[in-house]
Amino acid sequence: MEAVLVGIGCLMIAATAVPLARADAWWVRVFDFPRLQIALILLLTFVSYLLVREDPSVGDNIFLGLLALALIYQAYRMAPYTPLYRKQVQMGRQADPENTISLLISNVQMTNRNARVLRRLIGEHDPDIILTVETDAWWEHELADLERTHPYVVRQVQDNTYGMLLHSRLALRDARVEFLVEKDVPSIHAFVRLRSGEEVELHCLHPRPPAPQESDRTTERDAELLIVAKQLKDKDARAIVAGDLNDVAWSRTNSLFQSISGMLDPRVGRGFFHTFNANWPFIRFPLDHVFSSRHFRLIDFKRLPYCGSDHFPVFVKLALEPDAQREQEHPQATAEEAQEAQEKIEAATS
C-alpha cells in the first residue's frame, strides 16, 4: 500500500511542479487546469500515508514534506477564488437601471441539438446581451427568434466549433468580427450603448484550447487574450471582456491579462464557478469568463443550470457606478510582465 501511495504522490508532486516552467507546450500547460483535483489527491495521499506507514524514516518525512509543499502551493494558486479573499469586483451600491448591463454567455457545444433549454434560460434571465459560441448554421436557425427582442446581431457562423453569435437588445456601434491571431478563430468587438447613452467596449473571445487535437501549444490562445489586454491598457475605457477563454481562472495567462489590461474578475473572492465539463461532476474547471473594468460594480454573477452542452452558461449583471473607478483597485503590470506579454504576442503573430 505504501508503494502505491508513493507512486500516486510522486505523480501529483510532478503535476504540481511541471507548470512552474513557463513553456507553452500543451502537455505542460494542461496541468494548470486540474489544480483542485490534484490538491484533493495530494491531501488524501498525505493522510493515507500517515495512517499506513509502519516504520517512519527520513525518506518518509521527506516524502510527506514534499506532499505538503505541493498541497500548499496548489491551495495558494486557488485561494483568490474563494471567499477567503477580498472581492475584486465590489457589489453594486447605487445601481441606476439605466446604467446596468447583463450578459448571458454560453458555449452551446456545436454538436448539441437541444436548443430548447438554452432558450428557456434566456427567457428566464432576460439578458441584454447573449453571446453564444461554437455556433453553426443549425444554431443560427434555432436562435433566430431572439432577433425579435435582441435586434442587434453580429454573426460569424462556422462549422469548426469556433462560430460565434452576438445578440443584443442594446444598440451596437462599430460592431465587427476580427481574426486576431488565427484565420479560422474569430472574435467579436463592439461598442454597446447603455440605456443612459453611455458606451461600453465589449470584446468577445473564444481562442483555441491547448489539446493534442486542437493545438500543441498555448501561444495562440494566450496571444489573443493579451492582444485585447494591450488594446485596453492605459485607455481607461469602460470595458467588458467575455467568452469561453479555454483557460482556467488561476492560470498565469489570466493573471497576465489582468495585469496588462487592468480588468477585474468577479470570481475573485467569490468562488470557482466551474463551467466545464458539465457532464463530468468531479472534473470541472472555470473556463468561461467575464472581466470588467473598474468602472463597474457587480449586481449578479452565477453559473446557470445544465443546458445540454458540455459547458454551463454564465449570467452576469454589472452596473456602471460613478465612484466605482475611484474605490476599486486594479492590477498593474510590472516591466517583466509587459515584456512577457509582448514576447507571447510576437511568437504567435510572427
N, C-alpha and C positions, 0 to 999 in steps of 0.2 A: 504493500500500500504506500509506504514511504517513497518508493521509487516512482510510482505513478504520480504522486503529488509533486515530487521534484521535477518530473518531466513537464507537468502542466504549469508549474510555477515558472520554470525557465522559459517556456514559450510565452507566458504573459509578461515576464520581465523584458524579453526581446521585443514583444509587440509594443511595449511602452517606450523602449529605447530607440527603435527604428525611426519613428517620426521626428526625433530630435535632429536628424540630418535634414538639411534644407533642400534635399534632392526633390525633383519634380516627378520622378518615376511613379507610375500609378501604384505599384506594389509597396512603395514607401508611404505615399500619402493616404492610401486606403486605411492605414491604421489610425488616422485622425478620427475616423468615423466611430468605431465601437468603444469609445473610452468608458462609457458606463458599463458595458458588458465586461470589458477587461477588468475594470475596478471590482465588479462583483465577484468575478472568478478569482482575482487576487485575494480578496477578503476571505472567501470560502477556503481557498488553499491555505492561507495563513492559519486560520482557526483549526482546520482539519489536521494540519501538520503538527500544531501544538498538542493536539489530542492523541495522535497516533505514535509520535516518536517515542522510542523506548530508551535510548541511551544518548541523551543530548551531548553534542560535541561542538567544537568550534565551527566546523563546517555547517552544522545545523543552524547555529546562531547567525552565521554569515548569510545563509540562505533566507532565513526569516527576516534579517535586516534588509536584504535586497527586495523581498516581497513588500515590506513595509514602506520602503522608499518609493517603489513603483506605485503603490496604492496612494501614498500621499501626493505624488506628482499628478496622478490622474484626477484625484479629488481637487487639487489646486487648479487644474485646467477647466474643470466643470463648475467650480464653486460660484463664479459670477452669474451663472444661470440658475441660481437657487434663491429662495427668499432670504438667505443669509446676507446677501449683498444689497447695497442701496440701489434702488431703481434708477436706471439710466434715463428713462423717459418718465417724467412725473405724470401723475394723474391730473386730468383736467380740473380746473378750479372755477373758471368763469367762461365756460364754453358758450359761444354765440352760435346758434344753429346755422346762421348764415356763413360762418367760418369753419364749419366742420366738413370732413370728407371721410367717406367709408369705402373700403375696398374688400372684395372677396377674390381670393386667389386660389386657383385650382389647377393642378396638373391632372388632366382628365384621364390619362393613360390612353393613348391613341386607339388601342385595340378594345378598350372598354366600350360596350354598346348599350350602356344603361345611362341615358341622359336624364331620365325622369327624376331621380333622386337629387341630382345637382340642380335641376330647375326648381325643385321644391325648396331646397336650401336657399337658393337665390331669392325666391318669393318670401321666405320666412324672414330673411335678414335684410332684404331690400337695400343692397349696397349701391352707392353712387357709381362705383366703377367695378367692372367684372373683368378680371384677367384670367384667361384660360390658355394653357399651354399643352403641347402635344396634340393640337387640333388639326384634323384633316378635313376633307370635304364633307364627310358624314357628320362630323361635329359642327361644322359651319351651318349645315342644314338644320340640325337639331336645335341649335341655339338662335336660329334666325328670328324667332318671335321676340327675342329680347330687344330687338330694334324698336318695338313699339314704346318701350319705356326708357330705353337707352339708345337714342338715335345716333350718337356719335360713335362711329365704329372704325377701328383700324384692323385690317385683315392681312394676315400672312399665313395662308393655309398651305401646309406641306405634308407629305406622306412619309417623312423621315423621322418622326417623333419630335421635330423642332418647330412645328407650326405654332402660331400664336394668334389669339383673337382678343381685342380690347373693346369692350362695350362700356359706354359712359353716358349717364344722363346729364352730366355737366359738360359744358362746351369745351371742346379741344381746340388748341391753336398750334399751328406748325407741327401737326402730328406726322410722324414719318417712321418708316422701317429702315433700320440700318444693319449692316453686317460688319460688326466692329473688328472681328478677328478672323472668323471662318466664313467662307462664302455660302455655306448651307445652314448657318446658325444665326437666325435673325434676333434683333431686339427692337423694342418699340419705345419711342421717345415722343413726348408731347408736353405742352403747357396746358394745365387744367384750370379753367376759370371757376372759382367757387361762387356760391350764391351771392356773396358780398361784392363780387367783382375782382377780388384778389386772385392772383395767378400763382400756381404751384408747378414746379417742374416734376414730371413723372418719367421715370426710367424703368422699363420692364425687361427683365433678363431671364434667359434660360440657357446657360452655357453647357457645353458638352461635359459629361462626368468622366472621372478617371476610372476606367474599367477596360479590360482587355478587348471587349467587342466594340468599344467606343473610342478610346484614346489611350495611348501608352504613357501619357504624361499629363500633368495638370496645368502646364504652362498656358495653354489657350484659355482654359477656364478662368485661371487667375487673372490673366491679362484683360479679359473682357470686363471683369468687375473693377479692376484697377484703372482702366481707361475712363470709366464713368467716374471713379473716385477723383481722378485728376481733373476732369471737367468741372467737378463741383468744388474743388479745392480753392479756397480764398475768394469764392464768389459770394459768400453769404447768401446763398439762394435758398428760398423756401422750396424744399425738395423732398421727394419720396422715391426710394428705390425698392422695387418689389419683384418677386418671382421665385421660381424653383432654381436656386443657385447651385444645386448639386454639390453643396459643401455644408459642413456642419457649423453650428454657431460658434464653437470653441476653436475653430481652425486658425492657423497662422494667417491665412489669406483673409479671413473675415476680420481679424484684428487689424491687419494691414489696411484693408479697405476703410475701416472706421477711422484709423489714424490719419490717412491721407485725405479723406473726404470730410471728416468731422461729423459724420452721420451717427445717429443714436439707434440702439437696438432695444425694442420693448421687451425682449426676453430677459435682459439683464435685470436681476433682482426679482424675477417673477417665476421662471420655470423653464423647463426644456421645450415643452410644446412639440413633441416629436410628431413629424408629419409623414415619414416614410420608414418602413414599409407597412402600410395599413393592413396587409394580410399576415404579417408576422408579429404577434404581440410582444415577443421577447427580443426582437432585433429591429429596433426603430431608432431613427435619427432625425434631428431638426434640420431639414433641408430647404424648406420653403420659408422665405424671409420677407420682412418689411422693415426697412430702415427709414428713419425720418430725420430731417434737420432739426436743430434745437429750437426752431420757431414753433414746434408743435408739442402739445401735451396729449396724453392718451385718454380716450374715453372708454374703449373696449378693445380687447385683443384675446382671441380664442381660436382653438382648433375646433373645426366643425365635425359632425359625425361622418362615418363611412359613406361613400357615395358610389362605390363600385370600382373606383380607381385604386392603384397601389399607393396613392398619396391621399392624405386627408386634406380637405380645403382649409384655408385660413381666413378669418374675418378680422379686420381691424378698423377702428374708427378713431380719427385724430381730430384735434381742434387746434386751429391757429389762434394763439393767445398772445396778447401784446407784450406781456412780461416774461414769456417762456424763454426767449433767447437770452435774456439777461440772467435768469436764475438757473439755467441748466448748463452744466459744464459739458464740453465736448472734447473728444480725443484730439490730440495733436501729434503730428508725425515728427520723429527725430530725423536728422540728416541721414542716418543709416537706413531708416525705413523708406525714406523718399528715394534713396539710391536703389534699394532692393526692388521697389515697385517699378522704377524706370527700367531696370535690367529685365524684369519679367515681361514688361510690355515689349521691349526691343526684341527679346528672344522669341516672342510669339508672332511678331509682325514683320520681322526682317526676312 
